[in-house]
Amino acid sequence: MRVLCAFPEAMPSSNSRPPACLAPVALFLALLLHLSLSSQAGDRRPLPVDRAPGLKEKTLILLDVSTKNPVRTVNENFLSLQLDPSIIHDGWLDFLSSKRLVTLARGLSPAFLRFGGKRTDFLQFQNLRNPAKSRGGPGPDYYLKNYEDEPNNYRTMHGRAVNGSQLGKDYIQLKSLLQPIRIYSRASLYGPNIGRPRKNVIALLDGFMKVAGSTVDAVTWQHCYIDGRVVKVMDFLKTRLLDTLSDQIRKIQKVVNTYTPGKKIWLEGVVTTSAGGTNNLSDSYAAGFLWLNTLGMLANQGIDVVIRHSFFDHGYNHLVDQNFNPLPDYWLSLLYKRLIGPKVLAVHVAGLQRKPRPGRVIRDKLRIYAHCTNHHNHNYVRGSITLFIINLHRSRKKIKLAGTLRDKLVHQYLLQPYGQEGLKSKSVQLNGQPLTMVDDGTLPDLKPRPLRAGRTLVIPPVTMGFYVVKNVNALACRYR
């Protein structure tokens, strides 16, 4: 449609009538507006609207848990600890006399205690009463000393390499030397304690399992997430980093199940960053995202035990600092010990969004794990379920409990940084209250925040927490 109109060269005076051609122009504009509105009504895509800064699309997560049977059952001592030999070298062995440190250690029981680490490779054992030596040849101490930590790194540390087959033969020899000795006759043997499963390391593990897979009680390896020299605080929030562990688990399991299906696997040494950790980061609240995700992922994929390196005095990866003060990962571990049982449950999540995206569920930055509640915790009856949730989003997330969890009472244990340092803080608060020891012999009460039945769980941005769903009467959790 074309409208032609000739306008006068001069503007009309205020008391003059409007040109006659303006009437069809007005009619044309009204018609265009009508057509435009009709077209937009037929288009289901929303019009672009300026949003207030920081406003996000609302998302509701529906959460249910399978309660009939556990998908995995891990060791009662699943979360265990390691002490580094540096405590001997640095003169800290008398720490055992510290009432405060003993109290902190007792809080994380039951657990295995591994004595090992990098410096173990250079310790010299002196045992003049070793009966195995009198029979000729090297005794158990020789094998314990030479094959303690990450055999794949021997070339770097000792200038010589060892292959998996030879390592397996030495483990068999060690086992034969231990069995006749009364004190060691029932001792368990774990190995080969390899490092990150790259191609050459997998080859070493393959050779070892082929020769000595049935000799060891559990297969062990170590994991380090980040190079400590380049770490930044935001690295701890990267989902790709959190997921590197899952790929390593699959590689280890593939080799182990080839030779000894069902053999227990232990992660015998896990640290957030290498090179002893990074000051102000790997001992901060931010590092807890990696640690809690590690616990959830390992149990969910069937790893029997994880040993945290180190409980005390090793770089910045420890749970307790040199002044015997508990760090954020300690409080996280304490909550885990108090609330989480060994039975792992399957989680079912569905996202309801304003803008539906079929087949896509928000799981990458919102990580949810479920276990039977620890049956040693007498605050909860058997059949209760504990969720632990990591929210890496910069916005809060809302979770509605559904199915068997619907309309149940919930106890919230929300762990957040305390102080002005934010994610870099070395102090934490539980449900808004800072966590500190009452005295050298007393840990604080870990008081939950009760939530009314049916209430939506609101997970603040960049936080983590535990949620005990009471009285679910889950069949998987009623019996040990």
Disulfide bonds with the S-S distance in Angstrom:
Cys5-Cys21 1.70
Cys372-Cys477 2.00
